[in-house]
Amino acid sequence: MRPARIAFIGQRGVPATIGGIEHHVEEIGSRLVERGHEVTVYTRANYTVDRVAEHRGMRVRYIPTAPTKHLEALVHSGLSTGVAMLPSAHRADILHYHAIGPSIFTPLPRALTRRGVVLTIHGLDYERDKWGVGARTALKSAAWISAHVPHATITVSKSLADFYLTRYGRHAHYIPNGVAPPVRCAPRLITQRFGLQGGDYALFLGRLVPEKAPDLLVRAFRNVDTTARLVIAGGSSFTDQYVHELEVLAARDPRVLLAGSVHGELLHELYTNASLFVLPSRLEGLALTLLEAASYRLPLVTSDIAPNREVLEDEGPGRRMFASGDEGGLVAALTATLAGLPAARAGAEELGDRVVREYDWDAATSATEDVYEQVLRRSGAARDRLH
């Protein structure tokens, strides 16, 4: 593919800290730069304390937003769209949006410019518990737009691609997330901060939101006969009341540790030294944390939602599933894994080898380039690039 100029819109921004979308954009965007493309990432002004002009070769453009649950993503995506459409030295050939909500702005570049418009769907956002009736209705309308307006729609899981075909008749491009090689670290920070020695805890990692069901995990863990601890790592996402309720619930079991948001070396230590990884979510697109845990060859316990089944494929030692929302099933899966850790670790090695082979950022970048090339031919932007 000839070098192109790409603008990423809809994510919080880079450098990635929290959020699977942000890590997706960072990994794909930096690889596009390595292949000769010019990438601009529109970043929310409140996302990070320190500002940078460039990150991993990507140009970082800070755009203000309204820091509220209902408006933050929309205001930022709308302003970013306006800026990206202005004539400038960094005029984009492709406007690449991320998530359903920001897709409501895709009609503008489609109608008013000859630029290519691409959208990646990371999950069915209107199913998230934090939204009320009005916001959920608006997001469902945005989902219709996401299927009909962009030149190309990408999904990160097969189940999402199937949904778009069945619900909207839209043939979406399935391009899964990738996973980076694990960074293994001996226990140091986790010992200093939490008293963990390694091999003595189960790990949950993710935003503390109802659809990821950490409350279900805490309740289930009470009924697991083990001396191991349960580490819940993650922070609020406009869910402060839910986090407070989770703190009250966790305080009833001294084995449960709420570690807060974790990054860098502390994150690597938690992955490296866990006994197993638990993802009890009721809703996911394709969880990067699940791929990361598999890359560390951790035994996995997950809910049986479609995106998790895509990764685990079937049940066995090192990969156990339970019916989503079933507390008793989660207790049984945790108990069986902890009781048979040697076999679980062997199974996790096999699963991890497959995940690292099949979920590859370089392959995802190549597939994304293929989509861009098709879109540029269809949109007329390819002809504009010649002048």
Backbone hydrogen bonds, N-H to C=O, Kabsch-Sander energy under -0.5 kcal/mol:
donor,donor_aa,acceptor,acceptor_aa,energy
6,I,4,A,-0.6
6,I,38,E,-3.1
7,A,94,I,-2.6
8,F,40,T,-3.0
9,I,96,H,-2.4
17,T,18,I,-0.6
23,H,19,G,-1.6
24,H,20,G,-2.4
25,V,21,I,-2.8
26,E,22,E,-2.3
27,E,23,H,-2.5
28,I,24,H,-2.6
29,G,25,V,-2.9
30,S,26,E,-2.1
31,R,27,E,-1.3
32,L,28,I,-2.2
33,V,29,G,-1.9
34,E,30,S,-1.8
35,R,31,R,-1.1
36,G,33,V,-2.1
37,H,32,L,-2.3
38,E,4,A,-2.5
39,V,37,H,-0.6
40,T,6,I,-2.6
41,V,59,R,-3.0
42,Y,8,F,-2.2
42,Y,40,T,-0.6
43,T,41,V,-0.7
43,T,61,R,-2.9
44,R,12,R,-3.4
45,A,63,I,-2.0
47,Y,44,R,-2.1
55,H,58,M,-2.4
58,M,55,H,-2.4
59,R,39,V,-2.9
60,V,53,A,-2.2
61,R,41,V,-2.2
61,R,59,R,-0.6
62,Y,60,V,-0.5
63,I,43,T,-2.7
68,T,66,A,-2.7
72,E,68,T,-2.4
75,V,71,L,-3.1
76,H,72,E,-1.8
77,S,73,A,-2.4
78,G,74,L,-2.7
79,L,75,V,-2.6
80,S,76,H,-2.5
81,T,77,S,-2.2
82,G,78,G,-2.1
83,V,79,L,-2.4
84,A,80,S,-2.8
85,M,81,T,-1.6
86,L,82,G,-0.6
86,L,83,V,-1.1
91,R,88,S,-1.4
92,A,84,A,-0.6
93,D,5,R,-2.6
94,I,5,R,-2.2
95,L,116,G,-3.0
96,H,7,A,-3.2
96,H,94,I,-0.7
97,Y,95,L,-0.7
97,Y,118,V,-3.2
98,H,9,I,-1.6
99,A,120,T,-2.8
103,S,99,A,-0.5
103,S,100,I,-1.3
104,I,101,G,-1.8
105,F,102,P,-1.9
106,T,103,S,-1.8
108,L,105,F,-1.2
110,R,106,T,-1.7
111,A,107,P,-2.5
112,L,108,L,-2.8
113,T,109,P,-1.4
116,G,93,D,-2.7
118,V,95,L,-2.4
119,L,152,A,-1.9
120,T,97,Y,-2.4
121,I,119,L,-0.5
121,I,154,I,-3.4
122,H,120,T,-0.6
125,D,123,G,-1.5
127,E,124,L,-2.2
128,R,125,D,-1.8
131,W,128,R,-1.4
136,R,132,G,-2.4
137,T,133,V,-2.3
138,A,134,G,-2.1
139,L,135,A,-2.3
140,K,136,R,-1.9
141,S,137,T,-1.8
142,A,138,A,-2.1
143,A,139,L,-1.9
144,W,140,K,-1.4
145,I,141,S,-1.8
146,S,142,A,-2.7
147,A,143,A,-1.1
147,A,144,W,-0.5
148,H,144,W,-1.2
148,H,145,I,-0.5
149,V,145,I,-2.8
151,H,117,V,-1.7
152,A,117,V,-1.3
154,I,119,L,-3.4
155,T,173,H,-2.8
156,V,121,I,-1.4
161,A,157,S,-1.8
162,D,158,K,-2.7
163,F,159,S,-2.0
164,Y,160,L,-2.4
165,L,161,A,-1.9
166,T,162,D,-2.7
167,R,163,F,-3.4
168,Y,164,Y,-1.5
169,G,165,L,-1.0
170,R,164,Y,-2.1
171,H,169,G,-0.5
172,A,170,R,-1.1
173,H,153,T,-2.8
174,Y,172,A,-0.6
175,I,155,T,-2.6
175,I,173,H,-0.8
177,N,156,V,-0.6
179,V,359,Y,-1.1
184,R,182,P,-0.7
192,Q,188,R,-2.5
193,R,189,L,-3.0
194,F,190,I,-1.5
195,G,191,T,-1.2
196,L,190,I,-1.9
199,G,273,N,-3.9
202,A,229,R,-2.9
203,L,276,L,-2.2
204,F,231,V,-2.7
206,G,233,A,-2.3
208,L,235,G,-2.9
209,V,207,R,-1.7
212,K,209,V,-1.4
213,A,209,V,-0.5
213,A,210,P,-1.5
217,L,213,A,-1.6
218,V,214,P,-2.4
219,R,215,D,-2.3
220,A,216,L,-2.5
221,F,217,L,-2.5
222,R,218,V,-1.1
223,N,220,A,-1.6
224,V,221,F,-1.8
225,D,223,N,-0.6
226,T,224,V,-1.4
229,R,200,D,-2.3
230,L,255,R,-2.0
231,V,202,A,-3.1
231,V,229,R,-0.5
232,I,230,L,-0.6
232,I,257,L,-3.1
233,A,204,F,-2.9
233,A,231,V,-0.7
234,G,232,I,-0.5
234,G,260,G,-1.0
243,V,239,T,-2.5
244,H,240,D,-2.3
245,E,241,Q,-2.2
246,L,242,Y,-2.2
247,E,243,V,-2.4
248,V,244,H,-2.1
249,L,245,E,-2.1
250,A,246,L,-2.8
251,A,247,E,-1.9
252,R,249,L,-1.2
253,D,250,A,-1.9
256,V,253,D,-2.1
257,L,230,L,-3.1
259,A,232,I,-2.3
259,A,257,L,-0.8
260,G,232,I,-0.7
266,L,263,H,-0.9
267,L,263,H,-1.0
268,H,264,G,-2.2
269,E,265,E,-2.6
270,L,266,L,-2.2
271,Y,267,L,-2.3
272,T,268,H,-2.7
273,N,269,E,-2.1
274,A,270,L,-0.6
274,A,271,Y,-0.8
275,S,201,Y,-3.2
276,L,201,Y,-0.8
277,F,299,P,-2.8
278,V,203,L,-2.9
279,L,301,V,-2.6
282,R,211,E,-3.6
283,L,211,E,-1.1
291,L,287,A,-1.5
292,E,288,L,-2.9
293,A,289,T,-2.6
294,A,290,L,-2.1
295,S,291,L,-2.2
296,Y,292,E,-1.4
297,R,294,A,-1.9
298,L,293,A,-2.0
300,L,318,G,-2.4
301,V,277,F,-2.3
302,T,320,R,-2.4
303,S,279,L,-2.1
304,D,322,F,-1.5
308,N,305,I,-0.6
309,R,305,I,-2.1
310,E,306,A,-2.0
311,V,307,P,-1.0
312,L,308,N,-2.6
313,E,309,R,-3.0
314,D,312,L,-2.6
316,G,319,R,-1.9
319,R,316,G,-2.4
320,R,300,L,-2.6
322,F,302,T,-1.7
326,D,323,A,-2.6
327,E,325,G,-1.0
330,L,326,D,-1.9
331,V,327,E,-2.3
332,A,328,G,-2.3
333,A,329,G,-2.2
334,L,330,L,-2.6
335,T,331,V,-2.6
336,A,332,A,-2.5
337,T,333,A,-2.0
338,L,334,L,-2.6
339,A,335,T,-2.0
340,G,336,A,-1.0
341,L,338,L,-0.7
344,A,340,G,-2.3
345,R,341,L,-2.9
346,A,342,P,-1.7
347,G,343,A,-2.3
348,A,344,A,-2.2
349,E,345,R,-1.8
350,E,346,A,-1.6
351,L,347,G,-2.4
352,G,348,A,-2.9
353,D,349,E,-2.1
354,R,350,E,-1.7
355,V,351,L,-2.6
356,V,352,G,-2.4
357,R,353,D,-1.5
358,E,354,R,-2.7
359,Y,355,V,-2.7
360,D,358,E,-0.8
364,A,360,D,-2.3
365,T,361,W,-2.3
366,S,362,D,-2.2
367,A,363,A,-2.3
368,T,364,A,-2.0
369,E,365,T,-2.4
370,D,366,S,-2.0
371,V,367,A,-1.8
372,Y,368,T,-2.5
373,E,369,E,-2.5
374,Q,370,D,-2.0
375,V,371,V,-2.6
376,L,372,Y,-2.9
377,R,373,E,-1.6
378,R,374,Q,-1.7
379,S,375,V,-3.0
380,G,376,L,-1.0
382,A,376,L,-1.8
384,D,380,G,-1.6
385,R,381,A,-1.8
386,L,383,R,-1.3
387,H,384,D,-1.7
